[in-house]
Amino acid sequence: MTAAAPPALPPLPPPPPFRVGLGYDLHRLVSTSPARPLILGGVEISRDVGPISHSDGDAVLHALTDAILGALAEPDIGELFPDSDPANAGRDSAAFLGEALRRMRQAGYSLANADITLILEQPKISPHKDRVRRRLAELLTIPLDCVNLKGKTHEQVDAVGEGRAVEVHAVVLLYRVGTEH
């Protein structure tokens, strides 16, 4: 008696037309002198405080990178660019974002929009908001009106509210190329 062949599996469904990703990052901040500057979204914001980090510590680009990688079900930024790798010491976070965008394109997706919430007591983000949004649109290669940046505080509560950290949340929407309309 021979064993019956297992039933055939149904075909895999096509890839979804849309994917949503959520990214998050937090970095401790310290008074700098002469340590690294505070860079957010690829823009230098301050030389008075800076992040404790292995790379350049750009929490906005880190959260965006993880949002894109998450939407693709890819490894996160820490897995791809570990802080134990000397090659990542002081590295420009735009390189991390560039790799996430490369993987996104390779998977057949494009970025529809990005929505970012930056939580920071000081310095205030509002004087820098337009420059950061323009830089993000440039890095992401999407129109400016597809990039949103909100500045918030933690109302002097916890490490972020006490000015000892910066926190960022990012959400992205990806669409499968060819499904734009």
N, CA and C atoms as an extended XYZ file, in Angstrom:
543
Properties=species:S:1:pos:R:3:atomname:S:1:resname:S:1:resid:I:1 pbc="F F F"
N         0.841       -1.174        0.000 N   MET     1
C         0.000        0.000        0.000 CA  MET     1
C         0.892        1.245        0.000 C   MET     1
N         0.654        2.120       -0.935 N   THR     2
C         1.435        3.351       -1.022 CA  THR     2
C         0.659        4.492       -0.382 C   THR     2
N         1.421        5.375        0.183 N   ALA     3
C         0.788        6.527        0.837 CA  ALA     3
C         0.226        7.471       -0.217 C   ALA     3
N        -0.883        8.050        0.091 N   ALA     4
C        -1.511        9.008       -0.829 CA  ALA     4
C        -0.692       10.295       -0.845 C   ALA     4
N        -0.606       10.878       -1.995 N   ALA     5
C         0.115       12.153       -2.124 CA  ALA     5
C        -0.635       13.224       -1.338 C   ALA     5
N         0.117       14.121       -0.697 N   PRO     6
C        -0.568       15.183        0.037 CA  PRO     6
C        -1.369       16.050       -0.939 C   PRO     6
N        -2.438       16.638       -0.458 N   PRO     7
C        -3.235       17.484       -1.351 CA  PRO     7
C        -2.405       18.677       -1.816 C   PRO     7
N        -2.666       19.093       -3.016 N   ALA     8
C        -1.945       20.248       -3.572 CA  ALA     8
C        -2.311       21.500       -2.797 C   ALA     8
N        -1.315       22.315       -2.544 N   LEU     9
C        -1.564       23.582       -1.863 CA  LEU     9
C        -2.145       24.583       -2.856 C   LEU     9
N        -3.025       25.429       -2.370 N   PRO    10
C        -3.562       26.450       -3.285 CA  PRO    10
C        -2.437       27.411       -3.679 C   PRO    10
N        -2.561       28.027       -4.840 N   PRO    11
C        -1.508       28.968       -5.247 CA  PRO    11
C        -1.441       30.156       -4.290 C   PRO    11
N        -0.254       30.706       -4.171 N   LEU    12
C        -0.085       31.885       -3.321 CA  LEU    12
C        -0.833       33.061       -3.929 C   LEU    12
N        -1.438       33.871       -3.084 N   PRO    13
C        -2.118       35.054       -3.622 CA  PRO    13
C        -1.084       36.046       -4.147 C   PRO    13
N        -1.488       36.955       -5.005 N   PRO    14
C        -0.541       37.963       -5.479 CA  PRO    14
C        -0.138       38.874       -4.319 C   PRO    14
N         0.997       39.532       -4.446 N   PRO    15
C         1.406       40.455       -3.375 CA  PRO    15
C         0.337       41.535       -3.176 C   PRO    15
N         0.182       41.995       -1.942 N   PRO    16
C        -0.850       43.008       -1.694 CA  PRO    16
C        -0.526       44.309       -2.425 C   PRO    16
N        -1.559       45.042       -2.841 N   PRO    17
C        -1.308       46.289       -3.557 CA  PRO    17
C        -0.763       47.401       -2.645 C   PRO    17
N        -1.041       47.290       -1.340 N   PHE    18
C        -0.586       48.304       -0.386 CA  PHE    18
C         0.044       47.633        0.819 C   PHE    18
N         0.998       48.344        1.421 N   ARG    19
C         1.606       47.888        2.664 CA  ARG    19
C         1.822       49.119        3.547 C   ARG    19
N         1.584       48.949        4.835 N   VAL    20
C         1.771       50.021        5.804 CA  VAL    20
C         2.900       49.618        6.742 C   VAL    20
N         3.769       50.559        7.057 N   GLY    21
C         4.856       50.282        7.983 CA  GLY    21
C         4.904       51.318        9.085 C   GLY    21
N         5.260       50.880       10.272 N   LEU    22
C         5.397       51.752       11.437 CA  LEU    22
C         6.826       51.659       11.931 C   LEU    22
N         7.462       52.798       12.122 N   GLY    23
C         8.820       52.833       12.651 CA  GLY    23
C         8.879       53.676       13.908 C   GLY    23
N         9.845       53.367       14.750 N   TYR    24
C        10.004       54.067       16.025 CA  TYR    24
C        11.483       54.154       16.335 C   TYR    24
N        11.887       55.269       16.938 N   ASP    25
C        13.257       55.367       17.424 CA  ASP    25
C        13.305       56.322       18.602 C   ASP    25
N        14.287       56.121       19.440 N   LEU    26
C        14.515       56.945       20.619 CA  LEU    26
C        16.016       57.017       20.843 C   LEU    26
N        16.520       58.216       21.077 N   HIS    27
C        17.935       58.374       21.407 CA  HIS    27
C        18.065       59.288       22.616 C   HIS    27
N        18.963       58.894       23.515 N   ARG    28
C        19.300       59.786       24.626 CA  ARG    28
C        20.044       60.985       24.072 C   ARG    28
N        19.845       62.122       24.695 N   LEU    29
C        20.532       63.353       24.307 CA  LEU    29
C        21.442       63.806       25.435 C   LEU    29
N        22.582       64.361       25.057 N   VAL    30
C        23.516       64.910       26.035 CA  VAL    30
C        23.995       66.264       25.543 C   VAL    30
N        24.436       67.082       26.473 N   SER    31
C        25.046       68.348       26.082 CA  SER    31
C        26.307       68.032       25.305 C   SER    31
N        26.489       68.723       24.218 N   THR    32
C        27.631       68.413       23.367 CA  THR    32
C        28.700       69.463       23.521 C   THR    32
N        29.889       68.983       23.543 N   SER    33
C        31.023       69.883       23.616 CA  SER    33
C        32.269       69.023       23.675 C   SER    33
N        32.806       68.633       22.593 N   PRO    34
C        32.499       68.930       21.186 CA  PRO    34
C        31.807       67.768       20.475 C   PRO    34
N        30.988       67.002       21.170 N   ALA    35
C        30.377       65.796       20.590 CA  ALA    35
C        29.553       66.110       19.349 C   ALA    35
N        28.921       65.093       18.827 N   ARG    36
C        28.195       65.202       17.558 CA  ARG    36
C        26.986       66.126       17.652 C   ARG    36
N        26.605       66.710       16.532 N   PRO    37
C        25.417       67.579       16.500 CA  PRO    37
C        24.134       66.748       16.489 C   PRO    37
N        23.020       67.402       16.763 N   LEU    38
C        21.707       66.787       16.667 CA  LEU    38
C        21.239       66.929       15.220 C   LEU    38
N        21.141       65.799       14.526 N   ILE    39
C        20.686       65.766       13.139 CA  ILE    39
C        19.360       65.035       13.123 C   ILE    39
N        18.348       65.671       12.540 N   LEU    40
C        17.018       65.079       12.452 CA  LEU    40
C        16.506       65.233       11.033 C   LEU    40
N        16.180       64.126       10.403 N   GLY    41
C        15.689       64.165        9.032 CA  GLY    41
C        16.736       64.652        8.052 C   GLY    41
N        17.998       64.416        8.363 N   GLY    42
C        19.085       64.831        7.485 CA  GLY    42
C        19.477       66.287        7.615 C   GLY    42
N        18.944       66.981        8.618 N   VAL    43
C        19.213       68.414        8.817 CA  VAL    43
C        19.811       68.619       10.205 C   VAL    43
N        20.910       69.382       10.276 N   GLU    44
C        21.491       69.701       11.579 CA  GLU    44
C        20.578       70.684       12.297 C   GLU    44
N        20.157       70.317       13.494 N   ILE    45
C        19.217       71.118       14.273 CA  ILE    45
C        19.930       71.895       15.383 C   ILE    45
N        20.934       71.274       16.004 N   SER    46
C        21.581       71.907       17.160 CA  SER    46
C        22.990       71.378       17.343 C   SER    46
N        23.820       72.213       17.914 N   ARG    47
C        25.142       71.777       18.356 CA  ARG    47
C        25.230       71.838       19.881 C   ARG    47
N        24.124       72.236       20.532 N   ASP    48
C        24.092       72.303       22.000 CA  ASP    48
C        23.799       70.949       22.632 C   ASP    48
N        22.995       70.130       21.947 N   VAL    49
C        22.700       68.775       22.404 CA  VAL    49
C        22.884       67.840       21.227 C   VAL    49
N        23.254       66.613       21.535 N   GLY    50
C        23.421       65.618       20.489 CA  GLY    50
C        23.075       64.245       21.014 C   GLY    50
N        22.883       63.294       20.116 N   PRO    51
C        22.475       61.952       20.529 CA  PRO    51
C        23.639       61.092       20.989 C   PRO    51
N        23.326       60.176       21.870 N   ILE    52
C        24.251       59.094       22.187 CA  ILE    52
C        23.877       57.987       21.210 C   ILE    52
N        24.778       57.673       20.303 N   SER    53
C        24.448       56.685       19.277 CA  SER    53
C        25.724       56.167       18.641 C   SER    53
N        25.583       55.077       17.932 N   HIS    54
C        26.716       54.504       17.214 CA  HIS    54
C        26.879       55.189       15.854 C   HIS    54
N        25.753       55.387       15.151 N   SER    55
C        25.789       56.083       13.856 CA  SER    55
C        25.679       57.584       14.138 C   SER    55
N        25.192       58.347       13.160 N   ASP    56
C        25.006       59.781       13.402 CA  ASP    56
C        23.820       60.068       14.316 C   ASP    56
N        23.013       59.043       14.622 N   GLY    57
C        21.928       59.198       15.591 CA  GLY    57
C        20.706       59.932       15.086 C   GLY    57
N        20.487       59.968       13.780 N   ASP    58
C        19.333       60.670       13.207 CA  ASP    58
C        18.080       59.827       13.457 C   ASP    58
N        17.379       60.127       14.539 N   ALA    59
C        16.223       59.331       14.951 CA  ALA    59
C        15.098       59.373       13.920 C   ALA    59
N        14.958       60.468       13.186 N   VAL    60
C        13.910       60.551       12.160 CA  VAL    60
C        14.206       59.557       11.040 C   VAL    60
N        15.443       59.556       10.540 N   LEU    61
C        15.777       58.627        9.465 CA  LEU    61
C        15.761       57.177        9.948 C   LEU    61
N        16.100       56.949       11.202 N   HIS    62
C        16.046       55.588       11.747 CA  HIS    62
C        14.599       55.096       11.787 C   HIS    62
N        13.675       55.931       12.256 N   ALA    63
C        12.265       55.533       12.323 CA  ALA    63
C        11.698       55.319       10.925 C   ALA    63
N        12.043       56.184        9.983 N   LEU    64
C        11.577       56.019        8.600 CA  LEU    64
C        12.125       54.739        7.981 C   LEU    64
N        13.395       54.470        8.223 N   THR    65
C        14.007       53.248        7.708 CA  THR    65
C        13.268       52.028        8.231 C   THR    65
N        13.003       52.004        9.541 N   ASP    66
C        12.291       50.864       10.124 CA  ASP    66
C        10.852       50.777        9.620 C   ASP    66
N        10.208       51.915        9.360 N   ALA    67
C         8.840       51.886        8.834 CA  ALA    67
C         8.815       51.220        7.458 C   ALA    67
N         9.751       51.578        6.605 N   ILE    68
C         9.806       50.985        5.262 CA  ILE    68
C        10.149       49.504        5.351 C   ILE    68
N        11.153       49.177        6.144 N   LEU    69
C        11.538       47.772        6.308 CA  LEU    69
C        10.392       46.957        6.907 C   LEU    69
N         9.676       47.536        7.851 N   GLY    70
C         8.553       46.850        8.469 CA  GLY    70
C         7.431       46.578        7.478 C   GLY    70
N         7.144       47.554        6.628 N   ALA    71
C         6.100       47.368        5.618 CA  ALA    71
C         6.441       46.206        4.690 C   ALA    71
N         7.721       45.975        4.485 N   LEU    72
C         8.179       44.907        3.590 CA  LEU    72
C         8.403       43.582        4.316 C   LEU    72
N         8.222       43.557        5.628 N   ALA    73
C         8.521       42.382        6.458 CA  ALA    73
C         9.992       41.983        6.324 C   ALA    73
N        10.856       42.992        6.264 N   GLU    74
C        12.312       42.802        6.177 CA  GLU    74
C        12.914       42.936        7.582 C   GLU    74
N        14.167       42.537        7.759 N   PRO    75
C        14.836       42.739        9.051 CA  PRO    75
C        14.881       44.237        9.408 C   PRO    75
N        14.906       44.540       10.701 N   ASP    76
C        14.926       45.939       11.116 CA  ASP    76
C        16.322       46.549       10.997 C   ASP    76
N        16.395       47.842       11.253 N   ILE    77
C        17.639       48.601       11.071 CA  ILE    77
C        18.762       48.047       11.941 C   ILE    77
N        18.430       47.609       13.154 N   GLY    78
C        19.453       47.049       14.038 CA  GLY    78
C        20.023       45.732       13.550 C   GLY    78
N        19.219       44.964       12.847 N   GLU    79
C        19.706       43.703       12.277 CA  GLU    79
C        20.568       43.955       11.048 C   GLU    79
N        20.155       44.909       10.211 N   LEU    80
C        20.898       45.192        8.987 CA  LEU    80
C        22.165       46.000        9.237 C   LEU    80
N        22.117       46.890       10.218 N   PHE    81
C        23.236       47.794       10.501 CA  PHE    81
C        23.546       47.776       11.995 C   PHE    81
N        24.069       46.670       12.520 N   PRO    82
C        24.269       46.554       13.968 CA  PRO    82
C        25.280       47.561       14.518 C   PRO    82
N        25.028       47.977       15.756 N   ASP    83
C        25.956       48.920       16.387 CA  ASP    83
C        27.254       48.243       16.805 C   ASP    83
N        27.322       46.934       16.638 N   SER    84
C        28.568       46.216       16.910 CA  SER    84
C        29.510       46.231       15.699 C   SER    84
N        29.030       46.722       14.561 N   ASP    85
C        29.830       46.777       13.334 CA  ASP    85
C        30.558       48.117       13.264 C   ASP    85
N        31.888       48.117       13.308 N   PRO    86
C        32.646       49.364       13.257 CA  PRO    86
C        32.356       50.194       11.995 C   PRO    86
N        31.909       49.543       10.929 N   ALA    87
C        31.603       50.273        9.690 CA  ALA    87
C        30.433       51.240        9.876 C   ALA    87
N        29.614       51.026       10.914 N   ASN    88
C        28.460       51.890       11.147 CA  ASN    88
C        28.752       53.029       12.120 C   ASN    88
N        29.960       53.081       12.657 N   ALA    89
C        30.318       54.130       13.608 CA  ALA    89
C        30.284       55.499       12.922 C   ALA    89
N        29.420       56.370       13.415 N   GLY    90
C        29.303       57.723       12.869 CA  GLY    90
C        28.671       57.781       11.491 C   GLY    90
N        28.165       56.675       11.008 N   ARG    91
C        27.643       56.583        9.642 CA  ARG    91
C        26.427       57.483        9.431 C   ARG    91
N        26.348       58.086        8.267 N   ASP    92
C        25.218       58.923        7.870 CA  ASP    92
C        23.989       58.030        7.739 C   ASP    92
N        22.938       58.336        8.470 N   SER    93
C        21.734       57.515        8.466 CA  SER    93
C        21.023       57.522        7.121 C   SER    93
N        21.345       58.451        6.244 N   ALA    94
C        20.779       58.436        4.891 CA  ALA    94
C        21.173       57.154        4.167 C   ALA    94
N        22.310       56.561        4.521 N   ALA    95
C        22.721       55.290        3.919 CA  ALA    95
C        21.774       54.166        4.339 C   ALA    95
N        21.317       54.183        5.589 N   PHE    96
C        20.377       53.172        6.063 CA  PHE    96
C        19.042       53.308        5.321 C   PHE    96
N        18.582       54.559        5.225 N   LEU    97
C        17.333       54.824        4.505 CA  LEU    97
C        17.462       54.415        3.043 C   LEU    97
N        18.598       54.701        2.443 N   GLY    98
C        18.831       54.325        1.048 CA  GLY    98
C        18.727       52.825        0.834 C   GLY    98
N        19.229       52.044        1.778 N   GLU    99
C        19.127       50.587        1.663 CA  GLU    99
C        17.674       50.132        1.790 C   GLU    99
N        16.916       50.738        2.697 N   ALA   100
C        15.499       50.387        2.829 CA  ALA   100
C        14.748       50.725        1.537 C   ALA   100
N        15.055       51.871        0.941 N   LEU   101
C        14.403       52.262       -0.310 CA  LEU   101
C        14.797       51.315       -1.445 C   LEU   101
N        16.041       50.883       -1.463 N   ARG   102
C        16.489       49.931       -2.489 CA  ARG   102
C        15.707       48.622       -2.368 C   ARG   102
N        15.564       48.127       -1.138 N   ARG   103
C        14.810       46.896       -0.908 CA  ARG   103
C        13.341       47.075       -1.297 C   ARG   103
N        12.792       48.247       -1.011 N   MET   104
C        11.410       48.531       -1.369 CA  MET   104
C        11.217       48.457       -2.882 C   MET   104
N        12.103       49.103       -3.613 N   ARG   105
C        12.004       49.098       -5.078 CA  ARG   105
C        12.214       47.690       -5.635 C   ARG   105
N        13.162       46.975       -5.060 N   GLN   106
C        13.434       45.606       -5.504 CA  GLN   106
C        12.206       44.711       -5.300 C   GLN   106
N        11.438       44.970       -4.264 N   ALA   107
C        10.232       44.190       -3.983 CA  ALA   107
C         9.051       44.633       -4.855 C   ALA   107
N         9.253       45.693       -5.646 N   GLY   108
C         8.196       46.142       -6.550 CA  GLY   108
C         7.251       47.165       -5.961 C   GLY   108
N         7.702       47.876       -4.918 N   TYR   109
C         6.863       48.874       -4.271 CA  TYR   109
C         7.444       50.269       -4.436 C   TYR   109
N         6.579       51.244       -4.244 N   SER   110
C         6.965       52.646       -4.246 CA  SER   110
C         6.340       53.290       -3.013 C   SER   110
N         6.897       54.406       -2.597 N   LEU   111
C         6.425       55.089       -1.390 CA  LEU   111
C         5.347       56.107       -1.755 C   LEU   111
N         4.169       55.979       -1.139 N   ALA   112
C         3.081       56.929       -1.371 CA  ALA   112
C         3.238       58.158       -0.482 C   ALA   112
N         3.437       57.928        0.817 N   ASN   113
C         3.590       59.055        1.736 CA  ASN   113
C         4.243       58.605        3.042 C   ASN   113
N         4.703       59.585        3.794 N   ALA   114
C         5.305       59.346        5.105 CA  ALA   114
C         4.735       60.365        6.080 C   ALA   114
N         4.389       59.906        7.261 N   ASP   115
C         3.859       60.761        8.321 CA  ASP   115
C         4.713       60.530        9.550 C   ASP   115
N         5.336       61.594       10.038 N   ILE   116
C         6.330       61.489       11.115 CA  ILE   116
C         5.920       62.371       12.283 C   ILE   116
N         6.024       61.821       13.486 N   THR   117
C         5.831       62.604       14.703 CA  THR   117
C         7.164       62.624       15.438 C   THR   117
N         7.691       63.823       15.633 N   LEU   118
C         8.965       64.045       16.307 CA  LEU   118
C         8.666       64.636       17.675 C   LEU   118
N         9.106       63.951       18.723 N   ILE   119
C         8.827       64.387       20.082 CA  ILE   119
C        10.133       64.825       20.723 C   ILE   119
N        10.179       66.117       21.054 N   LEU   120
C        11.422       66.729       21.525 CA  LEU   120
C        11.066       67.989       22.303 C   LEU   120
N        11.600       68.126       23.501 N   GLU   121
C        11.330       69.341       24.282 CA  GLU   121
C        12.111       70.531       23.731 C   GLU   121
N        13.408       70.341       23.588 N   GLN   122
C        14.289       71.415       23.111 CA  GLN   122
C        15.352       70.794       22.245 C   GLN   122
N        15.790       71.403       21.213 N   PRO   123
C        15.267       72.646       20.653 CA  PRO   123
C        13.932       72.409       19.951 C   PRO   123
N        13.164       73.454       19.810 N   LYS   124
C        11.878       73.373       19.121 CA  LYS   124
C        12.126       73.054       17.646 C   LYS   124
N        11.274       72.228       17.086 N   ILE   125
C        11.444       71.809       15.695 CA  ILE   125
C        10.836       72.811       14.716 C   ILE   125
N         9.868       73.622       15.154 N   SER   126
C         9.148       74.493       14.209 CA  SER   126
C        10.048       75.376       13.350 C   SER   126
N        11.141       75.949       13.863 N   PRO   127
C        11.989       76.759       12.971 CA  PRO   127
C        12.705       75.947       11.893 C   PRO   127
N        12.771       74.633       12.061 N   HIS   128
C        13.498       73.766       11.139 CA  HIS   128
C        12.575       72.883       10.296 C   HIS   128
N        11.292       72.937       10.600 N   LYS   129
C        10.329       71.993       10.016 CA  LYS   129
C        10.339       71.995        8.483 C   LYS   129
N        10.318       73.146        7.862 N   ASP   130
C        10.279       73.201        6.391 CA  ASP   130
C        11.540       72.608        5.777 C   ASP   130
N        12.716       72.920        6.359 N   ARG   131
C        13.965       72.352        5.836 CA  ARG   131
C        13.992       70.839        5.987 C   ARG   131
N        13.499       70.334        7.120 N   VAL   132
C        13.489       68.883        7.351 CA  VAL   132
C        12.540       68.220        6.357 C   VAL   132
N        11.345       68.767        6.185 N   ARG   133
C        10.393       68.172        5.228 CA  ARG   133
C        10.974       68.164        3.818 C   ARG   133
N        11.616       69.256        3.407 N   ARG   134
C        12.214       69.307        2.063 CA  ARG   134
C        13.306       68.251        1.918 C   ARG   134
N        14.134       68.118        2.936 N   ARG   135
C        15.207       67.119        2.878 CA  ARG   135
C        14.643       65.703        2.838 C   ARG   135
N        13.603       65.449        3.617 N   LEU   136
C        12.985       64.121        3.611 CA  LEU   136
C        12.373       63.809        2.253 C   LEU   136
N        11.676       64.779        1.663 N   ALA   137
C        11.084       64.562        0.332 CA  ALA   137
C        12.182       64.247       -0.679 C   ALA   137
N        13.300       64.936       -0.553 N   GLU   138
C        14.441       64.692       -1.451 CA  GLU   138
C        15.001       63.284       -1.256 C   GLU   138
N        15.217       62.887       -0.001 N   LEU   139
C        15.766       61.561        0.283 CA  LEU   139
C        14.812       60.447       -0.134 C   LEU   139
N        13.515       60.679        0.064 N   LEU   140
C        12.512       59.666       -0.243 CA  LEU   140
C        12.076       59.692       -1.709 C   LEU   140
N        12.490       60.723       -2.422 N   THR   141
C        12.119       60.964       -3.830 CA  THR   141
C        10.603       60.947       -4.028 C   THR   141
N         9.913       61.690       -3.162 N   ILE   142
C         8.469       61.871       -3.291 CA  ILE   142
C         8.162       63.360       -3.177 C   ILE   142
N         6.984       63.789       -3.634 N   PRO   143
C         6.635       65.213       -3.539 CA  PRO   143
C         6.563       65.686       -2.089 C   PRO   143
N         6.845       66.951       -1.901 N   LEU   144
C         6.828       67.553       -0.566 CA  LEU   144
C         5.483       67.359        0.127 C   LEU   144
N         4.382       67.429       -0.631 N   ASP   145
C         3.071       67.291        0.000 CA  ASP   145
C         2.747       65.841        0.388 C   ASP   145
N         3.695       64.945        0.199 N   CYS   146
C         3.538       63.551        0.636 CA  CYS   146
C         4.373       63.251        1.878 C   CYS   146
N         4.971       64.303        2.457 N   VAL   147
C         5.782       64.162        3.670 CA  VAL   147
C         5.206       65.075        4.739 C   VAL   147
N         4.794       64.493        5.856 N   ASN   148
C         4.284       65.295        6.963 CA  ASN   148
C         5.206       65.132        8.164 C   ASN   148
N         5.421       66.230        8.867 N   LEU   149
C         6.246       66.227       10.073 CA  LEU   149
C         5.518       67.025       11.139 C   LEU   149
N         5.254       66.371       12.258 N   LYS   150
C         4.606       67.036       13.382 CA  LYS   150
C         5.599       67.110       14.534 C   LYS   150
N         5.732       68.259       15.134 N   GLY   151
C         6.570       68.423       16.314 CA  GLY   151
C         5.711       68.415       17.559 C   GLY   151
N         6.095       67.613       18.529 N   LYS   152
C         5.374       67.505       19.800 CA  LYS   152
C         6.366       67.566       20.941 C   LYS   152
N         5.841       67.761       22.142 N   THR   153
C         6.649       67.659       23.354 CA  THR   153
C         6.026       66.590       24.237 C   THR   153
N         6.719       66.259       25.311 N   HIS   154
C         6.168       65.332       26.297 CA  HIS   154
C         5.762       66.078       27.557 C   HIS   154
N         5.562       67.378       27.406 N   GLU   155
C         5.049       68.191       28.514 CA  GLU   155
C         5.849       67.999       29.799 C   GLU   155
N         7.162       67.937       29.659 N   GLN   156
C         8.092       67.821       30.774 CA  GLN   156
C         7.920       66.533       31.587 C   GLN   156
N         7.355       65.495       30.945 N   VAL   157
C         7.168       64.203       31.598 CA  VAL   157
C         8.163       63.216       31.005 C   VAL   157
N         8.810       62.421       31.770 N   ASP   158
C         9.765       61.365       31.434 CA  ASP   158
C        11.043       61.923       30.799 C   ASP   158
N        11.912       61.035       30.311 N   ALA   159
C        13.213       61.455       29.773 CA  ALA   159
C        13.060       62.394       28.583 C   ALA   159
N        12.085       62.130       27.713 N   VAL   160
C        11.871       63.016       26.565 CA  VAL   160
C        11.427       64.385       27.057 C   VAL   160
N        10.475       64.415       27.967 N   GLY   161
C         9.961       65.674       28.503 CA  GLY   161
C        10.972       66.459       29.305 C   GLY   161
N        11.954       65.770       29.851 N   GLU   162
C        13.024       66.433       30.601 CA  GLU   162
C        14.171       66.855       29.692 C   GLU   162
N        14.025       66.631       28.383 N   GLY   163
C        15.049       67.045       27.429 CA  GLY   163
C        16.227       66.095       27.348 C   GLY   163
N        16.091       64.886       27.893 N   ARG   164
C        17.187       63.926       27.891 CA  ARG   164
C        17.095       62.924       26.756 C   ARG   164
N        16.059       63.054       25.895 N   ALA   165
C        15.897       62.110       24.791 CA  ALA   165
C        15.046       62.726       23.683 C   ALA   165
N        15.168       62.144       22.504 N   VAL   166
C        14.325       62.483       21.359 CA  VAL   166
C        13.623       61.194       20.941 C   VAL   166
N        12.351       61.312       20.593 N   GLU   167
C        11.537       60.154       20.222 CA  GLU   167
C        10.863       60.446       18.885 C   GLU   167
N        10.790       59.423       18.027 N   VAL   168
C        10.191       59.598       16.706 CA  VAL   168
C         9.317       58.403       16.365 C   VAL   168
N         8.137       58.692       15.823 N   HIS   169
C         7.225       57.681       15.280 CA  HIS   169
C         7.055       58.003       13.801 C   HIS   169
N         7.094       56.997       12.954 N   ALA   170
C         6.925       57.205       11.513 CA  ALA   170
C         5.999       56.136       10.944 C   ALA   170
N         5.114       56.565       10.063 N   VAL   171
C         4.218       55.656        9.351 CA  VAL   171
C         4.405       55.910        7.868 C   VAL   171
N         4.495       54.830        7.095 N   VAL   172
C         4.612       54.954        5.638 CA  VAL   172
C         3.553       54.080        4.972 C   VAL   172
N         3.156       54.510        3.783 N   LEU   173
C         2.273       53.714        2.940 CA  LEU   173
C         3.028       53.410        1.662 C   LEU   173
N         3.153       52.119        1.366 N   LEU   174
C         3.784       51.681        0.123 CA  LEU   174
C         2.700       51.149       -0.790 C   LEU   174
N         2.895       51.317       -2.099 N   TYR   175
C         1.977       50.732       -3.070 CA  TYR   175
C         2.754       49.948       -4.088 C   TYR   175
N         2.156       48.877       -4.546 N   ARG   176
C         2.794       48.027       -5.555 CA  ARG   176
C         2.829       48.809       -6.846 C   ARG   176
N         3.997       48.878       -7.457 N   VAL   177
C         4.158       49.588       -8.722 CA  VAL   177
C         3.206       48.960       -9.739 C   VAL   177
N         2.456       49.824      -10.424 N   GLY   178
C         1.444       49.348      -11.374 CA  GLY   178
C         0.044       49.380      -10.802 C   GLY   178
N        -0.086       49.705       -9.490 N   THR   179
C        -1.414       49.782       -8.867 CA  THR   179
C        -1.721       51.205       -8.395 C   THR   179
N        -1.050       52.189       -8.979 N   GLU   180
C        -1.205       53.557       -8.525 CA  GLU   180
C        -2.629       54.079       -8.700 C   GLU   180
N        -3.329       53.608       -9.717 N   HIS   181
C        -4.657       54.181      -10.020 CA  HIS   181
C        -5.741       53.164       -9.836 C   HIS   181
